[in-house]
Amino acid sequence: MKYRAEVTGKGEDVWSANGKEYNTEQEAKDWLDDLGFRWTGYDASRVVTVDTPRQEAFDATDSRIYQNWRR
């Protein structure tokens, strides 16, 4: 199983990704941690399997949310 990291841009309600795939969920989370130090243009992130449909709507109750600064 491969994973991808997704973010929602500030003021957006759709998940976006950059096309990178990770071998483990932790690798994707590590990438998101690093992104959080470099870029402040997003306010939520999650890690999903690559078979998850792209551009899903943001749902604050999604259990896959990793970082959430919307609170």
N, CA, C and O atoms as a Tripos MOL2 file, in Angstrom:
@<TRIPOS>MOLECULE
protein
  284   283    71     0     0
PROTEIN
NO_CHARGES

@<TRIPOS>ATOM
      1 N           0.8480   -1.1810    0.0000 N.3       1 MET1
      2 CA          0.0000    0.0000    0.0000 C.3       1 MET1
      3 C           0.8890    1.2380    0.0000 C.2       1 MET1
      4 O           1.8610    1.3100    0.7520 O.2       1 MET1
      5 N           0.5590    2.1950   -0.8300 N.am      2 LYS2
      6 CA          1.2550    3.4830   -0.8860 C.3       2 LYS2
      7 C           0.3400    4.5580   -0.3080 C.2       2 LYS2
      8 O          -0.8790    4.3960   -0.2530 O.2       2 LYS2
      9 N           0.9550    5.6590    0.1220 N.am      3 TYR3
     10 CA          0.2310    6.7550    0.7730 C.3       3 TYR3
     11 C           0.5630    8.0710    0.0890 C.2       3 TYR3
     12 O           1.5820    8.1970   -0.5910 O.2       3 TYR3
     13 N          -0.3180    9.0510    0.2830 N.am      4 ARG4
     14 CA         -0.0200   10.4080   -0.1630 C.3       4 ARG4
     15 C          -0.4370   11.3850    0.9360 C.2       4 ARG4
     16 O          -1.3300   11.1120    1.7370 O.2       4 ARG4
     17 N           0.2290   12.5060    0.9420 N.am      5 ALA5
     18 CA         -0.0580   13.5770    1.8870 C.3       5 ALA5
     19 C          -0.9110   14.6160    1.1640 C.2       5 ALA5
     20 O          -0.6190   14.9870    0.0270 O.2       5 ALA5
     21 N          -1.9570   15.0770    1.8240 N.am      6 GLU6
     22 CA         -2.8340   16.0730    1.2330 C.3       6 GLU6
     23 C          -3.0050   17.2460    2.1930 C.2       6 GLU6
     24 O          -2.9380   17.0840    3.4120 O.2       6 GLU6
     25 N          -3.2250   18.4280    1.6250 N.am      7 VAL7
     26 CA         -3.4460   19.6270    2.4260 C.3       7 VAL7
     27 C          -4.6480   20.3870    1.8770 C.2       7 VAL7
     28 O          -5.0630   20.1920    0.7340 O.2       7 VAL7
     29 N          -5.1940   21.2560    2.7210 N.am      8 THR8
     30 CA         -6.1910   22.2220    2.2550 C.3       8 THR8
     31 C          -5.5730   23.6000    2.3700 C.2       8 THR8
     32 O          -5.0910   23.9850    3.4350 O.2       8 THR8
     33 N          -5.5850   24.3390    1.2800 N.am      9 GLY9
     34 CA         -5.0860   25.7010    1.3170 C.3       9 GLY9
     35 C          -5.9690   26.5540    2.2020 C.2       9 GLY9
     36 O          -7.1600   26.2850    2.3540 O.2       9 GLY9
     37 N          -5.3850   27.5750    2.7810 N.am     10 LYS10
     38 CA         -6.1790   28.4650    3.6400 C.3      10 LYS10
     39 C          -7.3790   28.9990    2.8650 C.2      10 LYS10
     40 O          -7.2410   29.5320    1.7650 O.2      10 LYS10
     41 N          -8.5480   28.8470    3.4570 N.am     11 GLY11
     42 CA         -9.7750   29.3170    2.8420 C.3      11 GLY11
     43 C         -10.3520   28.3640    1.8080 C.2      11 GLY11
     44 O         -11.3740   28.6720    1.1950 O.2      11 GLY11
     45 N          -9.7170   27.2050    1.5980 N.am     12 GLU12
     46 CA        -10.2260   26.2320    0.6300 C.3      12 GLU12
     47 C         -10.8720   25.0580    1.3520 C.2      12 GLU12
     48 O         -10.5330   24.7710    2.5000 O.2      12 GLU12
     49 N         -11.7810   24.3930    0.6990 N.am     13 ASP13
     50 CA        -12.4700   23.2560    1.2880 C.3      13 ASP13
     51 C         -12.3040   21.9860    0.4680 C.2      13 ASP13
     52 O         -13.1690   21.1100    0.4900 O.2      13 ASP13
     53 N         -11.1880   21.8860   -0.2590 N.am     14 VAL14
     54 CA        -10.8860   20.7110   -1.0670 C.3      14 VAL14
     55 C          -9.4580   20.2820   -0.7710 C.2      14 VAL14
     56 O          -8.5600   21.1160   -0.6590 O.2      14 VAL14
     57 N          -9.2520   18.9660   -0.6420 N.am     15 TRP15
     58 CA         -7.9190   18.4180   -0.3910 C.3      15 TRP15
     59 C          -7.0960   18.4620   -1.6840 C.2      15 TRP15
     60 O          -7.6110   18.1880   -2.7680 O.2      15 TRP15
     61 N          -5.8070   18.8120   -1.5520 N.am     16 SER16
     62 CA         -4.8880   18.8620   -2.6880 C.3      16 SER16
     63 C          -3.6380   18.0660   -2.3590 C.2      16 SER16
     64 O          -3.2690   17.9260   -1.1930 O.2      16 SER16
     65 N          -2.9860   17.5440   -3.3950 N.am     17 ALA17
     66 CA         -1.7480   16.7840   -3.2150 C.3      17 ALA17
     67 C          -0.7650   17.1760   -4.3170 C.2      17 ALA17
     68 O          -1.1450   17.7850   -5.3180 O.2      17 ALA17
     69 N           0.5030   16.8150   -4.1160 N.am     18 ASN18
     70 CA          1.5230   17.1790   -5.0830 C.3      18 ASN18
     71 C           1.9680   16.0220   -5.9720 C.2      18 ASN18
     72 O           2.8840   16.1970   -6.7750 O.2      18 ASN18
     73 N           1.3590   14.8610   -5.8580 N.am     19 GLY19
     74 CA          1.7080   13.7360   -6.7100 C.3      19 GLY19
     75 C           2.7470   12.7880   -6.1240 C.2      19 GLY19
     76 O           2.9910   11.7220   -6.6900 O.2      19 GLY19
     77 N           3.3610   13.1520   -5.0040 N.am     20 LYS20
     78 CA          4.3360   12.2660   -4.3740 C.3      20 LYS20
     79 C           3.6200   11.1090   -3.6860 C.2      20 LYS20
     80 O           2.5130   11.2630   -3.1690 O.2      20 LYS20
     81 N           4.2750    9.9460   -3.6910 N.am     21 GLU21
     82 CA          3.7570    8.7740   -2.9850 C.3      21 GLU21
     83 C           4.7860    8.3050   -1.9780 C.2      21 GLU21
     84 O           5.9900    8.4460   -2.1930 O.2      21 GLU21
     85 N           4.3100    7.7500   -0.8820 N.am     22 TYR22
     86 CA          5.1710    7.3130    0.2190 C.3      22 TYR22
     87 C           4.9020    5.8540    0.5230 C.2      22 TYR22
     88 O           3.7820    5.3670    0.3640 O.2      22 TYR22
     89 N           5.9380    5.1650    0.9610 N.am     23 ASN23
     90 CA          5.8140    3.7350    1.2610 C.3      23 ASN23
     91 C           5.0940    3.4680    2.5720 C.2      23 ASN23
     92 O           4.4880    2.4100    2.7440 O.2      23 ASN23
     93 N           5.1550    4.4220    3.4990 N.am     24 THR24
     94 CA          4.4880    4.2500    4.7890 C.3      24 THR24
     95 C           3.7100    5.5110    5.1450 C.2      24 THR24
     96 O           3.9810    6.5980    4.6360 O.2      24 THR24
     97 N           2.7500    5.3370    6.0230 N.am     25 GLU25
     98 CA          1.9880    6.4780    6.5230 C.3      25 GLU25
     99 C           2.9190    7.4440    7.2600 C.2      25 GLU25
    100 O           2.7630    8.6610    7.1530 O.2      25 GLU25
    101 N           3.8790    6.9070    8.0030 N.am     26 GLN26
    102 CA          4.7950    7.7550    8.7630 C.3      26 GLN26
    103 C           5.6660    8.6160    7.8500 C.2      26 GLN26
    104 O           5.9410    9.7690    8.1820 O.2      26 GLN26
    105 N           6.1050    8.0870    6.7120 N.am     27 GLU27
    106 CA          6.8790    8.8890    5.7600 C.3      27 GLU27
    107 C           6.0660   10.0910    5.2900 C.2      27 GLU27
    108 O           6.5940   11.1960    5.1740 O.2      27 GLU27
    109 N           4.7890    9.8750    5.0220 N.am     28 ALA28
    110 CA          3.9210   10.9730    4.5850 C.3      28 ALA28
    111 C           3.7480   11.9950    5.7060 C.2      28 ALA28
    112 O           3.7600   13.2000    5.4500 O.2      28 ALA28
    113 N           3.5900   11.5300    6.9370 N.am     29 LYS29
    114 CA          3.4630   12.4460    8.0790 C.3      29 LYS29
    115 C           4.7460   13.2310    8.2930 C.2      29 LYS29
    116 O           4.6990   14.4210    8.6050 O.2      29 LYS29
    117 N           5.8880   12.5830    8.1300 N.am     30 ASP30
    118 CA          7.1700   13.2830    8.2660 C.3      30 ASP30
    119 C           7.2850   14.3850    7.2280 C.2      30 ASP30
    120 O           7.7720   15.4750    7.5280 O.2      30 ASP30
    121 N           6.8370   14.1080    5.9980 N.am     31 TRP31
    122 CA          6.8780   15.1230    4.9570 C.3      31 TRP31
    123 C           5.9720   16.2950    5.3310 C.2      31 TRP31
    124 O           6.3430   17.4520    5.1350 O.2      31 TRP31
    125 N           4.7840   16.0010    5.8710 N.am     32 LEU32
    126 CA          3.8690   17.0720    6.2920 C.3      32 LEU32
    127 C           4.4570   17.8850    7.4340 C.2      32 LEU32
    128 O           4.2950   19.1050    7.4660 O.2      32 LEU32
    129 N           5.1380   17.2330    8.3710 N.am     33 ASP33
    130 CA          5.8000   17.9620    9.4580 C.3      33 ASP33
    131 C           6.8100   18.9460    8.8860 C.2      33 ASP33
    132 O           6.8600   20.1010    9.3080 O.2      33 ASP33
    133 N           7.6130   18.4930    7.9290 N.am     34 ASP34
    134 CA          8.6090   19.3600    7.2970 C.3      34 ASP34
    135 C           7.9340   20.4970    6.5320 C.2      34 ASP34
    136 O           8.3780   21.6430    6.5980 O.2      34 ASP34
    137 N           6.8710   20.1810    5.8140 N.am     35 LEU35
    138 CA          6.1460   21.2100    5.0710 C.3      35 LEU35
    139 C           5.6380   22.2940    6.0140 C.2      35 LEU35
    140 O           5.6710   23.4780    5.6760 O.2      35 LEU35
    141 N           5.1730   21.8990    7.1850 N.am     36 GLY36
    142 CA          4.6660   22.8610    8.1540 C.3      36 GLY36
    143 C           5.7060   23.8790    8.6040 C.2      36 GLY36
    144 O           5.3560   24.9950    8.9870 O.2      36 GLY36
    145 N           6.9760   23.5030    8.5590 N.am     37 PHE37
    146 CA          8.0510   24.4360    8.9070 C.3      37 PHE37
    147 C           8.3870   25.3740    7.7580 C.2      37 PHE37
    148 O           8.9130   26.4650    7.9770 O.2      37 PHE37
    149 N           8.0850   24.9520    6.5310 N.am     38 ARG38
    150 CA          8.4820   25.7210    5.3530 C.3      38 ARG38
    151 C           7.3630   26.5530    4.7480 C.2      38 ARG38
    152 O           7.6340   27.5480    4.0750 O.2      38 ARG38
    153 N           6.1180   26.1700    4.9720 N.am     39 TRP39
    154 CA          5.0270   26.8230    4.2640 C.3      39 TRP39
    155 C           3.8380   26.9920    5.1980 C.2      39 TRP39
    156 O           3.4380   26.0520    5.8850 O.2      39 TRP39
    157 N           3.2880   28.1760    5.2170 N.am     40 THR40
    158 CA          2.1390   28.4530    6.0820 C.3      40 THR40
    159 C           0.8640   28.6540    5.2600 C.2      40 THR40
    160 O          -0.1070   29.2310    5.7490 O.2      40 THR40
    161 N           0.8650   28.1850    4.0280 N.am     41 GLY41
    162 CA         -0.2640   28.3990    3.1310 C.3      41 GLY41
    163 C          -1.3620   27.3590    3.2270 C.2      41 GLY41
    164 O          -2.2700   27.3410    2.3960 O.2      41 GLY41
    165 N          -1.2930   26.4880    4.2310 N.am     42 TYR42
    166 CA         -2.3510   25.5000    4.4030 C.3      42 TYR42
    167 C          -2.8050   25.4680    5.8490 C.2      42 TYR42
    168 O          -2.0770   25.8910    6.7480 O.2      42 TYR42
    169 N          -4.0210   24.9610    6.0730 N.am     43 ASP43
    170 CA         -4.5190   24.9510    7.4480 C.3      43 ASP43
    171 C          -5.0010   23.5900    7.9240 C.2      43 ASP43
    172 O          -5.5120   23.4710    9.0370 O.2      43 ASP43
    173 N          -4.8440   22.5570    7.0920 N.am     44 ALA44
    174 CA         -5.1570   21.1900    7.5200 C.3      44 ALA44
    175 C          -4.4030   20.2220    6.6200 C.2      44 ALA44
    176 O          -4.1120   20.5240    5.4630 O.2      44 ALA44
    177 N          -4.0950   19.0550    7.1700 N.am     45 SER45
    178 CA         -3.4360   18.0210    6.3700 C.3      45 SER45
    179 C          -3.9640   16.6600    6.7790 C.2      45 SER45
    180 O          -4.5280   16.4850    7.8590 O.2      45 SER45
    181 N          -3.7640   15.7020    5.8860 N.am     46 ARG46
    182 CA         -4.1390   14.3240    6.1840 C.3      46 ARG46
    183 C          -3.2640   13.3940    5.3540 C.2      46 ARG46
    184 O          -2.6250   13.8190    4.3910 O.2      46 ARG46
    185 N          -3.2430   12.1290    5.7360 N.am     47 VAL47
    186 CA         -2.5440   11.0950    4.9850 C.3      47 VAL47
    187 C          -3.5890   10.0740    4.5590 C.2      47 VAL47
    188 O          -4.3790    9.5980    5.3740 O.2      47 VAL47
    189 N          -3.5840    9.7430    3.2610 N.am     48 VAL48
    190 CA         -4.5590    8.7990    2.7160 C.3      48 VAL48
    191 C          -3.8360    7.7850    1.8390 C.2      48 VAL48
    192 O          -2.6970    8.0100    1.4290 O.2      48 VAL48
    193 N          -4.4880    6.6910    1.5590 N.am     49 THR49
    194 CA         -3.9350    5.7350    0.6120 C.3      49 THR49
    195 C          -4.0870    6.3060   -0.7960 C.2      49 THR49
    196 O          -4.9790    7.1150   -1.0510 O.2      49 THR49
    197 N          -3.2170    5.8830   -1.7040 N.am     50 VAL50
    198 CA         -3.2330    6.4650   -3.0460 C.3      50 VAL50
    199 C          -4.4960    6.1360   -3.8340 C.2      50 VAL50
    200 O          -4.7700    6.7780   -4.8490 O.2      50 VAL50
    201 N          -5.2630    5.1570   -3.3910 N.am     51 ASP51
    202 CA         -6.5020    4.8530   -4.0910 C.3      51 ASP51
    203 C          -7.6780    5.7240   -3.6380 C.2      51 ASP51
    204 O          -8.7970    5.5580   -4.1240 O.2      51 ASP51
    205 N          -7.4270    6.6430   -2.7160 N.am     52 THR52
    206 CA         -8.4550    7.5910   -2.2860 C.3      52 THR52
    207 C          -8.7170    8.5880   -3.4190 C.2      52 THR52
    208 O          -7.7660    9.1120   -3.9980 O.2      52 THR52
    209 N          -9.9680    8.8590   -3.7430 N.am     53 PRO53
    210 CA        -10.2500    9.8290   -4.8060 C.3      53 PRO53
    211 C          -9.6110   11.1910   -4.5070 C.2      53 PRO53
    212 O          -9.5720   11.6340   -3.3590 O.2      53 PRO53
    213 N          -9.1250   11.8270   -5.5310 N.am     54 ARG54
    214 CA         -8.4940   13.1470   -5.3790 C.3      54 ARG54
    215 C          -9.5560   14.2360   -5.2530 C.2      54 ARG54
    216 O         -10.6930   14.0910   -5.7030 O.2      54 ARG54
    217 N          -9.1390   15.3280   -4.6240 N.am     55 GLN55
    218 CA         -9.9470   16.5420   -4.4850 C.3      55 GLN55
    219 C         -11.2600   16.3000   -3.7580 C.2      55 GLN55
    220 O         -12.2900   16.8660   -4.1230 O.2      55 GLN55
    221 N         -11.2250   15.4580   -2.7280 N.am     56 GLU56
    222 CA        -12.4070   15.2910   -1.8790 C.3      56 GLU56
    223 C         -12.6520   16.5740   -1.1000 C.2      56 GLU56
    224 O         -11.7260   17.3460   -0.8500 O.2      56 GLU56
    225 N         -13.8830   16.7910   -0.7250 N.am     57 ALA57
    226 CA        -14.2360   17.9560    0.0890 C.3      57 ALA57
    227 C         -13.7010   17.7840    1.5090 C.2      57 ALA57
    228 O         -13.6610   16.6690    2.0290 O.2      57 ALA57
    229 N         -13.2940   18.8780    2.1280 N.am     58 PHE58
    230 CA        -12.8320   18.8710    3.5140 C.3      58 PHE58
    231 C         -13.9870   18.5050    4.4300 C.2      58 PHE58
    232 O         -15.0950   19.0210    4.2850 O.2      58 PHE58
    233 N         -13.7230   17.6180    5.3660 N.am     59 ASP59
    234 CA        -14.7040   17.2060    6.3680 C.3      59 ASP59
    235 C         -13.9860   17.2230    7.7090 C.2      59 ASP59
    236 O         -13.0900   16.4110    7.9390 O.2      59 ASP59
    237 N         -14.3630   18.1270    8.5850 N.am     60 ALA60
    238 CA        -13.6710   18.3000    9.8700 C.3      60 ALA60
    239 C         -13.7510   17.0650   10.7570 C.2      60 ALA60
    240 O         -12.9910   16.9530   11.7190 O.2      60 ALA60
    241 N         -14.6550   16.1350   10.4570 N.am     61 THR61
    242 CA        -14.7710   14.9240   11.2720 C.3      61 THR61
    243 C         -13.9490   13.7640   10.7090 C.2      61 THR61
    244 O         -13.9740   12.6670   11.2670 O.2      61 THR61
    245 N         -13.2250   13.9880    9.6180 N.am     62 ASP62
    246 CA        -12.4150   12.9460    8.9750 C.3      62 ASP62
    247 C         -11.3340   12.4630    9.9430 C.2      62 ASP62
    248 O         -10.5110   13.2580   10.3980 O.2      62 ASP62
    249 N         -11.3310   11.1920   10.2530 N.am     63 SER63
    250 CA        -10.3690   10.6330   11.2150 C.3      63 SER63
    251 C          -8.9440   10.5960   10.6700 C.2      63 SER63
    252 O          -8.0050   10.3580   11.4280 O.2      63 SER63
    253 N          -8.7690   10.8250    9.3770 N.am     64 ARG64
    254 CA         -7.4260   10.8110    8.7830 C.3      64 ARG64
    255 C          -6.7250   12.1590    8.8820 C.2      64 ARG64
    256 O          -5.5710   12.2740    8.4670 O.2      64 ARG64
    257 N          -7.3810   13.1780    9.4150 N.am     65 ILE65
    258 CA         -6.7420   14.4900    9.5490 C.3      65 ILE65
    259 C          -5.5660   14.3600   10.5060 C.2      65 ILE65
    260 O          -5.6950   13.8400   11.6140 O.2      65 ILE65
    261 N          -4.4230   14.8420   10.0500 N.am     66 TYR66
    262 CA         -3.1900   14.7670   10.8360 C.3      66 TYR66
    263 C          -2.9090   16.0990   11.5330 C.2      66 TYR66
    264 O          -2.6570   16.1360   12.7370 O.2      66 TYR66
    265 N          -2.9540   17.1720   10.7800 N.am     67 GLN67
    266 CA         -2.7530   18.5150   11.3340 C.3      67 GLN67
    267 C          -4.0160   19.3170   11.0480 C.2      67 GLN67
    268 O          -4.5540   19.2540    9.9430 O.2      67 GLN67
    269 N          -4.4900   20.0670   12.0300 N.am     68 ASN68
    270 CA         -5.6810   20.8690   11.8140 C.3      68 ASN68
    271 C          -5.5390   22.1820   12.5640 C.2      68 ASN68
    272 O          -5.6820   22.2360   13.7860 O.2      68 ASN68
    273 N          -5.2560   23.2400   11.8120 N.am     69 TRP69
    274 CA         -5.1340   24.5700   12.4050 C.3      69 TRP69
    275 C          -6.4070   25.3870   12.2200 C.2      69 TRP69
    276 O          -6.4070   26.5920   12.4700 O.2      69 TRP69
    277 N          -7.4750   24.7580   11.7900 N.am     70 ARG70
    278 CA         -8.7510   25.4620   11.6170 C.3      70 ARG70
    279 C          -9.4800   25.6160   12.9400 C.2      70 ARG70
    280 O         -10.3890   26.4410   13.0420 O.2      70 ARG70
    281 N          -9.1230   24.8730   13.9210 N.am     71 ARG71
    282 CA         -9.8460   24.8860   15.1990 C.3      71 ARG71
    283 C          -9.8030   26.2240   15.8630 C.2      71 ARG71
    284 O         -10.3640   26.3950   16.9450 O.2      71 ARG71
@<TRIPOS>BOND
     1     1     2 1
     2     2     3 1
     3     3     4 2
     4     3     5 am
     5     5     6 1
     6     6     7 1
     7     7     8 2
     8     7     9 am
     9     9    10 1
    10    10    11 1
    11    11    12 2
    12    11    13 am
    13    13    14 1
    14    14    15 1
    15    15    16 2
    16    15    17 am
    17    17    18 1
    18    18    19 1
    19    19    20 2
    20    19    21 am
    21    21    22 1
    22    22    23 1
    23    23    24 2
    24    23    25 am
    25    25    26 1
    26    26    27 1
    27    27    28 2
    28    27    29 am
    29    29    30 1
    30    30    31 1
    31    31    32 2
    32    31    33 am
    33    33    34 1
    34    34    35 1
    35    35    36 2
    36    35    37 am
    37    37    38 1
    38    38    39 1
    39    39    40 2
    40    39    41 am
    41    41    42 1
    42    42    43 1
    43    43    44 2
    44    43    45 am
    45    45    46 1
    46    46    47 1
    47    47    48 2
    48    47    49 am
    49    49    50 1
    50    50    51 1
    51    51    52 2
    52    51    53 am
    53    53    54 1
    54    54    55 1
    55    55    56 2
    56    55    57 am
    57    57    58 1
    58    58    59 1
    59    59    60 2
    60    59    61 am
    61    61    62 1
    62    62    63 1
    63    63    64 2
    64    63    65 am
    65    65    66 1
    66    66    67 1
    67    67    68 2
    68    67    69 am
    69    69    70 1
    70    70    71 1
    71    71    72 2
    72    71    73 am
    73    73    74 1
    74    74    75 1
    75    75    76 2
    76    75    77 am
    77    77    78 1
    78    78    79 1
    79    79    80 2
    80    79    81 am
    81    81    82 1
    82    82    83 1
    83    83    84 2
    84    83    85 am
    85    85    86 1
    86    86    87 1
    87    87    88 2
    88    87    89 am
    89    89    90 1
    90    90    91 1
    91    91    92 2
    92    91    93 am
    93    93    94 1
    94    94    95 1
    95    95    96 2
    96    95    97 am
    97    97    98 1
    98    98    99 1
    99    99   100 2
   100    99   101 am
   101   101   102 1
   102   102   103 1
   103   103   104 2
   104   103   105 am
   105   105   106 1
   106   106   107 1
   107   107   108 2
   108   107   109 am
   109   109   110 1
   110   110   111 1
   111   111   112 2
   112   111   113 am
   113   113   114 1
   114   114   115 1
   115   115   116 2
   116   115   117 am
   117   117   118 1
   118   118   119 1
   119   119   120 2
   120   119   121 am
   121   121   122 1
   122   122   123 1
   123   123   124 2
   124   123   125 am
   125   125   126 1
   126   126   127 1
   127   127   128 2
   128   127   129 am
   129   129   130 1
   130   130   131 1
   131   131   132 2
   132   131   133 am
   133   133   134 1
   134   134   135 1
   135   135   136 2
   136   135   137 am
   137   137   138 1
   138   138   139 1
   139   139   140 2
   140   139   141 am
   141   141   142 1
   142   142   143 1
   143   143   144 2
   144   143   145 am
   145   145   146 1
   146   146   147 1
   147   147   148 2
   148   147   149 am
   149   149   150 1
   150   150   151 1
   151   151   152 2
   152   151   153 am
   153   153   154 1
   154   154   155 1
   155   155   156 2
   156   155   157 am
   157   157   158 1
   158   158   159 1
   159   159   160 2
   160   159   161 am
   161   161   162 1
   162   162   163 1
   163   163   164 2
   164   163   165 am
   165   165   166 1
   166   166   167 1
   167   167   168 2
   168   167   169 am
   169   169   170 1
   170   170   171 1
   171   171   172 2
   172   171   173 am
   173   173   174 1
   174   174   175 1
   175   175   176 2
   176   175   177 am
   177   177   178 1
   178   178   179 1
   179   179   180 2
   180   179   181 am
   181   181   182 1
   182   182   183 1
   183   183   184 2
   184   183   185 am
   185   185   186 1
   186   186   187 1
   187   187   188 2
   188   187   189 am
   189   189   190 1
   190   190   191 1
   191   191   192 2
   192   191   193 am
   193   193   194 1
   194   194   195 1
   195   195   196 2
   196   195   197 am
   197   197   198 1
   198   198   199 1
   199   199   200 2
   200   199   201 am
   201   201   202 1
   202   202   203 1
   203   203   204 2
   204   203   205 am
   205   205   206 1
   206   206   207 1
   207   207   208 2
   208   207   209 am
   209   209   210 1
   210   210   211 1
   211   211   212 2
   212   211   213 am
   213   213   214 1
   214   214   215 1
   215   215   216 2
   216   215   217 am
   217   217   218 1
   218   218   219 1
   219   219   220 2
   220   219   221 am
   221   221   222 1
   222   222   223 1
   223   223   224 2
   224   223   225 am
   225   225   226 1
   226   226   227 1
   227   227   228 2
   228   227   229 am
   229   229   230 1
   230   230   231 1
   231   231   232 2
   232   231   233 am
   233   233   234 1
   234   234   235 1
   235   235   236 2
   236   235   237 am
   237   237   238 1
   238   238   239 1
   239   239   240 2
   240   239   241 am
   241   241   242 1
   242   242   243 1
   243   243   244 2
   244   243   245 am
   245   245   246 1
   246   246   247 1
   247   247   248 2
   248   247   249 am
   249   249   250 1
   250   250   251 1
   251   251   252 2
   252   251   253 am
   253   253   254 1
   254   254   255 1
   255   255   256 2
   256   255   257 am
   257   257   258 1
   258   258   259 1
   259   259   260 2
   260   259   261 am
   261   261   262 1
   262   262   263 1
   263   263   264 2
   264   263   265 am
   265   265   266 1
   266   266   267 1
   267   267   268 2
   268   267   269 am
   269   269   270 1
   270   270   271 1
   271   271   272 2
   272   271   273 am
   273   273   274 1
   274   274   275 1
   275   275   276 2
   276   275   277 am
   277   277   278 1
   278   278   279 1
   279   279   280 2
   280   279   281 am
   281   281   282 1
   282   282   283 1
   283   283   284 2
@<TRIPOS>SUBSTRUCTURE
     1 MET1         2 RESIDUE 1 A MET
     2 LYS2         6 RESIDUE 1 A LYS
     3 TYR3        10 RESIDUE 1 A TYR
     4 ARG4        14 RESIDUE 1 A ARG
     5 ALA5        18 RESIDUE 1 A ALA
     6 GLU6        22 RESIDUE 1 A GLU
     7 VAL7        26 RESIDUE 1 A VAL
     8 THR8        30 RESIDUE 1 A THR
     9 GLY9        34 RESIDUE 1 A GLY
    10 LYS10       38 RESIDUE 1 A LYS
    11 GLY11       42 RESIDUE 1 A GLY
    12 GLU12       46 RESIDUE 1 A GLU
    13 ASP13       50 RESIDUE 1 A ASP
    14 VAL14       54 RESIDUE 1 A VAL
    15 TRP15       58 RESIDUE 1 A TRP
    16 SER16       62 RESIDUE 1 A SER
    17 ALA17       66 RESIDUE 1 A ALA
    18 ASN18       70 RESIDUE 1 A ASN
    19 GLY19       74 RESIDUE 1 A GLY
    20 LYS20       78 RESIDUE 1 A LYS
    21 GLU21       82 RESIDUE 1 A GLU
    22 TYR22       86 RESIDUE 1 A TYR
    23 ASN23       90 RESIDUE 1 A ASN
    24 THR24       94 RESIDUE 1 A THR
    25 GLU25       98 RESIDUE 1 A GLU
    26 GLN26      102 RESIDUE 1 A GLN
    27 GLU27      106 RESIDUE 1 A GLU
    28 ALA28      110 RESIDUE 1 A ALA
    29 LYS29      114 RESIDUE 1 A LYS
    30 ASP30      118 RESIDUE 1 A ASP
    31 TRP31      122 RESIDUE 1 A TRP
    32 LEU32      126 RESIDUE 1 A LEU
    33 ASP33      130 RESIDUE 1 A ASP
    34 ASP34      134 RESIDUE 1 A ASP
    35 LEU35      138 RESIDUE 1 A LEU
    36 GLY36      142 RESIDUE 1 A GLY
    37 PHE37      146 RESIDUE 1 A PHE
    38 ARG38      150 RESIDUE 1 A ARG
    39 TRP39      154 RESIDUE 1 A TRP
    40 THR40      158 RESIDUE 1 A THR
    41 GLY41      162 RESIDUE 1 A GLY
    42 TYR42      166 RESIDUE 1 A TYR
    43 ASP43      170 RESIDUE 1 A ASP
    44 ALA44      174 RESIDUE 1 A ALA
    45 SER45      178 RESIDUE 1 A SER
    46 ARG46      182 RESIDUE 1 A ARG
    47 VAL47      186 RESIDUE 1 A VAL
    48 VAL48      190 RESIDUE 1 A VAL
    49 THR49      194 RESIDUE 1 A THR
    50 VAL50      198 RESIDUE 1 A VAL
    51 ASP51      202 RESIDUE 1 A ASP
    52 THR52      206 RESIDUE 1 A THR
    53 PRO53      210 RESIDUE 1 A PRO
    54 ARG54      214 RESIDUE 1 A ARG
    55 GLN55      218 RESIDUE 1 A GLN
    56 GLU56      222 RESIDUE 1 A GLU
    57 ALA57      226 RESIDUE 1 A ALA
    58 PHE58      230 RESIDUE 1 A PHE
    59 ASP59      234 RESIDUE 1 A ASP
    60 ALA60      238 RESIDUE 1 A ALA
    61 THR61      242 RESIDUE 1 A THR
    62 ASP62      246 RESIDUE 1 A ASP
    63 SER63      250 RESIDUE 1 A SER
    64 ARG64      254 RESIDUE 1 A ARG
    65 ILE65      258 RESIDUE 1 A ILE
    66 TYR66      262 RESIDUE 1 A TYR
    67 GLN67      266 RESIDUE 1 A GLN
    68 ASN68      270 RESIDUE 1 A ASN
    69 TRP69      274 RESIDUE 1 A TRP
    70 ARG70      278 RESIDUE 1 A ARG
    71 ARG71      282 RESIDUE 1 A ARG
